[in-house]
Amino acid sequence: MITKQKIGQRIALGFTGTTVSEKLRCLVGEYKAGNIILFQRNLENASQIRALCDELQELVKAETGEPAFIAIDQEGGTVVRLPPDMVNVPGAMALAASGKTENAALAAKITAAELKRIGVNLNLAPVLDVNCNPDNPVIGSRSYSPLPEEAAAFACAAVRAFNEAGLMCCGKHFPGHGDTSVDSHLDLPLVDLSLAALEARELVPYRAAIEAGIPAIMTSHILFPQIEPEKIPATMSAKILRGLLRERLGFNGLILSDAMEMEAIKTHYGMPSGCVEALAAGVDIIYLCHEMPEVEESLKAVYAAYDAGRFDAEEADASVERVLWHKKKYAAFGLGSAEDSDDTIDARRKLNAVLTQNTLTSREYGKSPPPFGSAPFFLGPLAYRSTYASSTPLASLSFGRWFAERFHGNFAEIPLNPDVSEIKQIAALPHASSIVMGTYNGRLNSGQMDLVSALHDVAKQREIPFMVFALRNHLDLNLLPEGVYGMALWEYSEKSFEAVAALFRGEAKLEGRIPGSGQ
């Protein structure tokens, strides 16, 4: 393998479009990039993805002599990339709400089968972060739990299931993104914790996952000044990657970067410098996820750094060897692997429906909701992409309309953050046997919670039930007035709506509990 191909094994590229773009073809040809990452923008349906992955493998193999890692962020819940004709499992905290670690394993098994049938061989999941900060704008329910031991137990169940299925997985975001109040997609977060504090909480799931055999771990673009005093994020820190992750925790797998275009890197250090420093610090594969001028600038900077002797030759060769070893184990199935039968795919879809049913959670453990009655009124906002990590919501899906059509009620679609005049207008609703409101990040959009208070008054005056369904952030339920029935659905999706509908038809029981709540 020539030097250029060795360097390319440490690079992963994203691209625009649902076929191989000319820009990607040129970058792979010129820089011998050996790995690819896919996003929703690349994916239309299962057969299209299968053809795309085959084409990507052919391109990368022809230019580099090795198969590609084709990666995707398929966490489940609010972070999914697969199209509607495929099976998207519930998210981490929703699975933990079931109280059964075997559900995390089953979700991983379903996801592995779905990815393998389309030729994706690396899943950038599970999330190993402990969501200990309720104001965290980007992790939230992507974490299994605010309790480190619970997060570790569910994450390890997923890791073992991915390993058994032969699909490479990746824990993220080391050494922990759970205690931030800043989204690293938008700025540079700082976690001012000692090593002892990290050991007691953030690192618990990472230690457990390493012991469970996790093959890859993703870095975070976060400052940890008590560990790395040089004002550089974990992604660019040899103290954190080699000293903490490799030496102290004993991790021997692949270290992958988070997206190098994120503002935490791009704004504060510049992508070219960030990429060079990340590779020098011990990242095995850097991810350049978008087609932009800075990508080629970064690739040129990396190659120039190699030529200038910026990288330790022995460490660089060891990194390439790690990548190739993992490719032999996980990447070989990618090209031309067999597709599942319709019956097998349908069986996974049915299993997923049961999983989703198990995630529904009352804010008062096990408490059943009141009936809708003969004329329920449903209202809620449309979903929106609240963080860059989130998936783009299905524009045609309306919480209010969906339930009104199935339970013979009326509905209204409300603004994301209604003002005083809008709240007054919405609260003047027609006759109803019950009021059912969906909140979507109500903690971040206070107008929703003001509307909850107004509707609570209406419900008391009319002596009818009032229910609130948290459609993303379960912490909305903590803000409900006393006497309001609250339920966490965890995600704004048709499968979660179907689970609620089954509950109200008397076809299922409510057994979920809020992770970390002590219920």
C-alpha angles and dihedrals in degrees: 000000000000121000093257091055091048091054090047091058087067094054131083123187136198125202145187125258140030095272130049106288122224089238091057091046090053094046093049090047096047100038100025091231107191104197141051137202124205129208136184089271089067098047131080107151140338097269093048091050091049091054092044093051091049090051091048092050092050091050096047094043091051093051101037107023091235135085119259130246102233106199135193137177099238101156097143129238113040094001109060131130104186118107124247094266089066132065117267112188127212119275128262102267091042089056091047089052087067088065091224121110088196087070090061088051092049091049090052091048091052092047093048091053092048093050096044092054091058097042100255108140105178125056116195092217161134108060109227096185120121106228097219097146114074089199092058104131099196112031108040112122090006084082119075095226148339086240114083096214093049092046089050095050095052094041092051091050088056093045093052091048093051090048092050090050091052095240118131114238132189129211118217155243106002129232089009140297096190099096099053129109092193128074109231089213086069107028144351113282124206127210110192099197132134122238089253091055091048091049091053096051124356097043097046095088091042093053090047094047091050089052088049090056104256106180100206140025127195123220127231127230092228134123116238100182095180090057101031112028095182095086094245124127125249091262090063099036123102088188090061100035102037100021101040106021102034104029106027099034095032097230114169101172132092122303111212126189125231112242109306092211092069113119092242086071105022097051100036103036108008123247097259094051092040092054093049093047093046092054092044090050093055109274108147098200126021118205120223101179108176137054103247136130092257091064095066090040088055093048091051089049091052093050091046090051090053091050091048093053094247092142126064103249095217094049092045092052091047089053092052090048090053090052093049093046091054091046091056089053101041113012103056096082093059103091116069098346115168120268123230125251120255089250092055092049091047090051090055090049091053092048089051091053089056091048091052091048090056092055098062107113133191116212085232103054113254095352111146119224122247116256121273092232127209098304112029122176116218125193139165144128126273116258120262136189099263097181136018088249092058123094120250105261123238102264094208095056115099119179094208097045094044094056096038091056092053101039100038096247141126125258146192132200109221133201116266091244108016119203128221096274092046091049091052091050094046093047090058089078125160126256111307138173090216140355119232118185128184118209123202112196091333090169088065096039106051094185088072091056091046087055089050089057092049093049090047088060091049092050092050091049092050094038093231130133119270119201131182122199116198103219097190119352113049089199088078085078091065089065097055120116117249112276096031113119111232132193131178115224092172095209141040098238141123092243091057090048090051089053091053091047090054089051093054091046088058094247097118143030129236108241107147125115131196109261111245094013096108092237 
